[in-house]
């Protein structure tokens, strides 16, 4: 099975090409999420690995939950992706990621009620 970043890249491309019925260009998406078209291309081909903040900006732009970037991946790969993304963070940043995850989980629970 393909790697988590390949799955994320496929999902970014699917969202981009389906947006507004006709899709948008990599340049348009790059401008919307404040990056370069080259970076979008490299995310879509899994040459670059988008960070959690990159995925958050993409999720907000497309109006999808961040978890959608991980849903098609192999079992356990969501946790693996989070561990990989957080591996080099210092303690304060890691604490912030944990607090953010708890905040998002609370938001989801409230929406389900």
mmCIF file of the C-alpha atoms, coordinates in Angstrom:
data_MODEL
# 
_entry.id   MODEL 
# 
loop_
_atom_site.group_PDB 
_atom_site.id 
_atom_site.type_symbol 
_atom_site.label_atom_id 
_atom_site.label_alt_id 
_atom_site.label_comp_id 
_atom_site.label_asym_id 
_atom_site.label_entity_id 
_atom_site.label_seq_id 
_atom_site.pdbx_PDB_ins_code 
_atom_site.Cartn_x 
_atom_site.Cartn_y 
_atom_site.Cartn_z 
_atom_site.occupancy 
_atom_site.B_iso_or_equiv 
_atom_site.pdbx_formal_charge 
_atom_site.auth_seq_id 
_atom_site.auth_comp_id 
_atom_site.auth_asym_id 
_atom_site.auth_atom_id 
_atom_site.pdbx_PDB_model_num 
ATOM 1   C CA . UNK A 1 1   ? 0.000   0.000  0.000   1.00 0.00 ? 1   UNK A CA 1 
ATOM 2   C CA . UNK A 1 2   ? 1.188   3.503  -0.664  1.00 0.00 ? 2   UNK A CA 1 
ATOM 3   C CA . UNK A 1 3   ? 2.657   5.778  1.915   1.00 0.00 ? 3   UNK A CA 1 
ATOM 4   C CA . UNK A 1 4   ? 0.574   8.249  3.927   1.00 0.00 ? 4   UNK A CA 1 
ATOM 5   C CA . UNK A 1 5   ? 2.061   11.231 2.117   1.00 0.00 ? 5   UNK A CA 1 
ATOM 6   C CA . UNK A 1 6   ? 1.137   9.739  -1.259  1.00 0.00 ? 6   UNK A CA 1 
ATOM 7   C CA . UNK A 1 7   ? -2.438  9.365  0.000   1.00 0.00 ? 7   UNK A CA 1 
ATOM 8   C CA . UNK A 1 8   ? -2.423  12.954 1.259   1.00 0.00 ? 8   UNK A CA 1 
ATOM 9   C CA . UNK A 1 9   ? -1.102  14.138 -2.119  1.00 0.00 ? 9   UNK A CA 1 
ATOM 10  C CA . UNK A 1 10  ? -3.797  12.225 -3.979  1.00 0.00 ? 10  UNK A CA 1 
ATOM 11  C CA . UNK A 1 11  ? -6.451  13.750 -1.726  1.00 0.00 ? 11  UNK A CA 1 
ATOM 12  C CA . UNK A 1 12  ? -5.107  17.289 -2.235  1.00 0.00 ? 12  UNK A CA 1 
ATOM 13  C CA . UNK A 1 13  ? -5.167  16.772 -6.011  1.00 0.00 ? 13  UNK A CA 1 
ATOM 14  C CA . UNK A 1 14  ? -8.705  15.298 -5.865  1.00 0.00 ? 14  UNK A CA 1 
ATOM 15  C CA . UNK A 1 15  ? -9.983  18.239 -3.817  1.00 0.00 ? 15  UNK A CA 1 
ATOM 16  C CA . UNK A 1 16  ? -8.235  20.787 -6.039  1.00 0.00 ? 16  UNK A CA 1 
ATOM 17  C CA . UNK A 1 17  ? -9.425  19.314 -9.333  1.00 0.00 ? 17  UNK A CA 1 
ATOM 18  C CA . UNK A 1 18  ? -13.010 18.891 -8.114  1.00 0.00 ? 18  UNK A CA 1 
ATOM 19  C CA . UNK A 1 19  ? -13.401 22.343 -6.559  1.00 0.00 ? 19  UNK A CA 1 
ATOM 20  C CA . UNK A 1 20  ? -16.202 24.433 -8.056  1.00 0.00 ? 20  UNK A CA 1 
ATOM 21  C CA . UNK A 1 21  ? -16.950 21.709 -10.582 1.00 0.00 ? 21  UNK A CA 1 
ATOM 22  C CA . UNK A 1 22  ? -14.032 22.586 -12.870 1.00 0.00 ? 22  UNK A CA 1 
ATOM 23  C CA . UNK A 1 23  ? -11.245 22.521 -10.330 1.00 0.00 ? 23  UNK A CA 1 
ATOM 24  C CA . UNK A 1 24  ? -8.625  25.166 -9.735  1.00 0.00 ? 24  UNK A CA 1 
ATOM 25  C CA . UNK A 1 25  ? -5.000  25.399 -10.753 1.00 0.00 ? 25  UNK A CA 1 
ATOM 26  C CA . UNK A 1 26  ? -2.081  24.712 -8.466  1.00 0.00 ? 26  UNK A CA 1 
ATOM 27  C CA . UNK A 1 27  ? -1.304  28.436 -8.720  1.00 0.00 ? 27  UNK A CA 1 
ATOM 28  C CA . UNK A 1 28  ? -4.782  29.394 -7.471  1.00 0.00 ? 28  UNK A CA 1 
ATOM 29  C CA . UNK A 1 29  ? -4.569  26.961 -4.580  1.00 0.00 ? 29  UNK A CA 1 
ATOM 30  C CA . UNK A 1 30  ? -1.063  28.151 -3.719  1.00 0.00 ? 30  UNK A CA 1 
ATOM 31  C CA . UNK A 1 31  ? -2.224  31.747 -3.530  1.00 0.00 ? 31  UNK A CA 1 
ATOM 32  C CA . UNK A 1 32  ? -5.192  30.796 -1.340  1.00 0.00 ? 32  UNK A CA 1 
ATOM 33  C CA . UNK A 1 33  ? -3.070  28.887 1.189   1.00 0.00 ? 33  UNK A CA 1 
ATOM 34  C CA . UNK A 1 34  ? -0.086  31.252 1.015   1.00 0.00 ? 34  UNK A CA 1 
ATOM 35  C CA . UNK A 1 35  ? 2.513   29.003 -0.569  1.00 0.00 ? 35  UNK A CA 1 
ATOM 36  C CA . UNK A 1 36  ? 3.920   28.413 -4.048  1.00 0.00 ? 36  UNK A CA 1 
ATOM 37  C CA . UNK A 1 37  ? 2.552   26.388 -6.957  1.00 0.00 ? 37  UNK A CA 1 
ATOM 38  C CA . UNK A 1 38  ? 5.769   24.379 -6.868  1.00 0.00 ? 38  UNK A CA 1 
ATOM 39  C CA . UNK A 1 39  ? 5.031   23.399 -3.263  1.00 0.00 ? 39  UNK A CA 1 
ATOM 40  C CA . UNK A 1 40  ? 1.465   22.346 -4.175  1.00 0.00 ? 40  UNK A CA 1 
ATOM 41  C CA . UNK A 1 41  ? 2.878   20.210 -6.985  1.00 0.00 ? 41  UNK A CA 1 
ATOM 42  C CA . UNK A 1 42  ? 5.380   18.607 -4.656  1.00 0.00 ? 42  UNK A CA 1 
ATOM 43  C CA . UNK A 1 43  ? 2.703   17.910 -2.024  1.00 0.00 ? 43  UNK A CA 1 
ATOM 44  C CA . UNK A 1 44  ? 0.564   16.251 -4.688  1.00 0.00 ? 44  UNK A CA 1 
ATOM 45  C CA . UNK A 1 45  ? 3.461   14.022 -5.764  1.00 0.00 ? 45  UNK A CA 1 
ATOM 46  C CA . UNK A 1 46  ? 4.621   13.362 -2.170  1.00 0.00 ? 46  UNK A CA 1 
ATOM 47  C CA . UNK A 1 47  ? 8.004   14.940 -2.910  1.00 0.00 ? 47  UNK A CA 1 
ATOM 48  C CA . UNK A 1 48  ? 7.357   17.375 -0.049  1.00 0.00 ? 48  UNK A CA 1 
ATOM 49  C CA . UNK A 1 49  ? 5.513   16.466 3.138   1.00 0.00 ? 49  UNK A CA 1 
ATOM 50  C CA . UNK A 1 50  ? 2.905   19.027 4.211   1.00 0.00 ? 50  UNK A CA 1 
ATOM 51  C CA . UNK A 1 51  ? 3.059   20.021 7.861   1.00 0.00 ? 51  UNK A CA 1 
ATOM 52  C CA . UNK A 1 52  ? 0.096   19.920 10.196  1.00 0.00 ? 52  UNK A CA 1 
ATOM 53  C CA . UNK A 1 53  ? -0.338  23.693 9.755   1.00 0.00 ? 53  UNK A CA 1 
ATOM 54  C CA . UNK A 1 54  ? -0.254  23.227 5.951   1.00 0.00 ? 54  UNK A CA 1 
ATOM 55  C CA . UNK A 1 55  ? -2.957  20.576 6.224   1.00 0.00 ? 55  UNK A CA 1 
ATOM 56  C CA . UNK A 1 56  ? -4.985  22.828 8.490   1.00 0.00 ? 56  UNK A CA 1 
ATOM 57  C CA . UNK A 1 57  ? -4.879  25.651 5.914   1.00 0.00 ? 57  UNK A CA 1 
ATOM 58  C CA . UNK A 1 58  ? -5.839  23.218 3.140   1.00 0.00 ? 58  UNK A CA 1 
ATOM 59  C CA . UNK A 1 59  ? -8.691  21.779 5.220   1.00 0.00 ? 59  UNK A CA 1 
ATOM 60  C CA . UNK A 1 60  ? -10.015 25.265 5.956   1.00 0.00 ? 60  UNK A CA 1 
ATOM 61  C CA . UNK A 1 61  ? -9.776  26.284 2.309   1.00 0.00 ? 61  UNK A CA 1 
ATOM 62  C CA . UNK A 1 62  ? -11.558 23.166 1.023   1.00 0.00 ? 62  UNK A CA 1 
ATOM 63  C CA . UNK A 1 63  ? -14.035 23.061 3.919   1.00 0.00 ? 63  UNK A CA 1 
ATOM 64  C CA . UNK A 1 64  ? -13.115 19.511 4.934   1.00 0.00 ? 64  UNK A CA 1 
ATOM 65  C CA . UNK A 1 65  ? -11.970 18.063 8.258   1.00 0.00 ? 65  UNK A CA 1 
ATOM 66  C CA . UNK A 1 66  ? -8.221  17.582 8.620   1.00 0.00 ? 66  UNK A CA 1 
ATOM 67  C CA . UNK A 1 67  ? -8.851  13.894 9.236   1.00 0.00 ? 67  UNK A CA 1 
ATOM 68  C CA . UNK A 1 68  ? -10.023 13.534 5.636   1.00 0.00 ? 68  UNK A CA 1 
ATOM 69  C CA . UNK A 1 69  ? -6.390  13.707 4.540   1.00 0.00 ? 69  UNK A CA 1 
ATOM 70  C CA . UNK A 1 70  ? -5.728  10.513 6.478   1.00 0.00 ? 70  UNK A CA 1 
ATOM 71  C CA . UNK A 1 71  ? -8.951  8.535  5.985   1.00 0.00 ? 71  UNK A CA 1 
ATOM 72  C CA . UNK A 1 72  ? -7.876  6.543  2.917   1.00 0.00 ? 72  UNK A CA 1 
ATOM 73  C CA . UNK A 1 73  ? -4.575  5.472  4.389   1.00 0.00 ? 73  UNK A CA 1 
ATOM 74  C CA . UNK A 1 74  ? -3.676  2.136  5.874   1.00 0.00 ? 74  UNK A CA 1 
ATOM 75  C CA . UNK A 1 75  ? -4.770  1.336  9.442   1.00 0.00 ? 75  UNK A CA 1 
ATOM 76  C CA . UNK A 1 76  ? -2.583  3.041  12.011  1.00 0.00 ? 76  UNK A CA 1 
ATOM 77  C CA . UNK A 1 77  ? -1.146  5.489  9.501   1.00 0.00 ? 77  UNK A CA 1 
ATOM 78  C CA . UNK A 1 78  ? -3.004  8.465  11.011  1.00 0.00 ? 78  UNK A CA 1 
ATOM 79  C CA . UNK A 1 79  ? -1.143  7.923  14.254  1.00 0.00 ? 79  UNK A CA 1 
ATOM 80  C CA . UNK A 1 80  ? 2.079   7.328  12.329  1.00 0.00 ? 80  UNK A CA 1 
ATOM 81  C CA . UNK A 1 81  ? 1.595   10.595 10.424  1.00 0.00 ? 81  UNK A CA 1 
ATOM 82  C CA . UNK A 1 82  ? 1.047   12.518 13.659  1.00 0.00 ? 82  UNK A CA 1 
ATOM 83  C CA . UNK A 1 83  ? 4.077   10.917 15.257  1.00 0.00 ? 83  UNK A CA 1 
ATOM 84  C CA . UNK A 1 84  ? 6.191   11.743 12.223  1.00 0.00 ? 84  UNK A CA 1 
ATOM 85  C CA . UNK A 1 85  ? 4.945   15.329 12.155  1.00 0.00 ? 85  UNK A CA 1 
ATOM 86  C CA . UNK A 1 86  ? 5.563   15.812 15.873  1.00 0.00 ? 86  UNK A CA 1 
ATOM 87  C CA . UNK A 1 87  ? 8.832   13.892 16.137  1.00 0.00 ? 87  UNK A CA 1 
ATOM 88  C CA . UNK A 1 88  ? 11.181  16.883 16.154  1.00 0.00 ? 88  UNK A CA 1 
ATOM 89  C CA . UNK A 1 89  ? 9.066   19.259 18.207  1.00 0.00 ? 89  UNK A CA 1 
ATOM 90  C CA . UNK A 1 90  ? 10.316  20.561 21.520  1.00 0.00 ? 90  UNK A CA 1 
ATOM 91  C CA . UNK A 1 91  ? 8.243   19.905 24.643  1.00 0.00 ? 91  UNK A CA 1 
ATOM 92  C CA . UNK A 1 92  ? 6.327   23.196 24.501  1.00 0.00 ? 92  UNK A CA 1 
ATOM 93  C CA . UNK A 1 93  ? 5.354   22.709 20.862  1.00 0.00 ? 93  UNK A CA 1 
ATOM 94  C CA . UNK A 1 94  ? 4.364   19.103 21.492  1.00 0.00 ? 94  UNK A CA 1 
ATOM 95  C CA . UNK A 1 95  ? 2.176   20.210 24.411  1.00 0.00 ? 95  UNK A CA 1 
ATOM 96  C CA . UNK A 1 96  ? 0.538   22.719 22.072  1.00 0.00 ? 96  UNK A CA 1 
ATOM 97  C CA . UNK A 1 97  ? -0.186  19.990 19.507  1.00 0.00 ? 97  UNK A CA 1 
ATOM 98  C CA . UNK A 1 98  ? -1.775  17.815 22.186  1.00 0.00 ? 98  UNK A CA 1 
ATOM 99  C CA . UNK A 1 99  ? -3.916  20.705 23.423  1.00 0.00 ? 99  UNK A CA 1 
ATOM 100 C CA . UNK A 1 100 ? -4.974  21.501 19.863  1.00 0.00 ? 100 UNK A CA 1 
ATOM 101 C CA . UNK A 1 101 ? -5.941  17.854 19.241  1.00 0.00 ? 101 UNK A CA 1 
ATOM 102 C CA . UNK A 1 102 ? -8.042  17.842 22.409  1.00 0.00 ? 102 UNK A CA 1 
ATOM 103 C CA . UNK A 1 103 ? -9.680  21.125 21.368  1.00 0.00 ? 103 UNK A CA 1 
ATOM 104 C CA . UNK A 1 104 ? -10.552 19.724 17.908  1.00 0.00 ? 104 UNK A CA 1 
ATOM 105 C CA . UNK A 1 105 ? -11.923 16.529 19.435  1.00 0.00 ? 105 UNK A CA 1 
ATOM 106 C CA . UNK A 1 106 ? -14.134 18.572 21.762  1.00 0.00 ? 106 UNK A CA 1 
ATOM 107 C CA . UNK A 1 107 ? -15.403 20.580 18.793  1.00 0.00 ? 107 UNK A CA 1 
ATOM 108 C CA . UNK A 1 108 ? -16.286 17.387 16.948  1.00 0.00 ? 108 UNK A CA 1 
ATOM 109 C CA . UNK A 1 109 ? -18.175 16.029 19.942  1.00 0.00 ? 109 UNK A CA 1 
ATOM 110 C CA . UNK A 1 110 ? -20.161 19.252 20.249  1.00 0.00 ? 110 UNK A CA 1 
ATOM 111 C CA . UNK A 1 111 ? -21.102 19.151 16.549  1.00 0.00 ? 111 UNK A CA 1 
ATOM 112 C CA . UNK A 1 112 ? -22.372 15.583 16.908  1.00 0.00 ? 112 UNK A CA 1 
ATOM 113 C CA . UNK A 1 113 ? -24.752 16.530 19.722  1.00 0.00 ? 113 UNK A CA 1 
# 
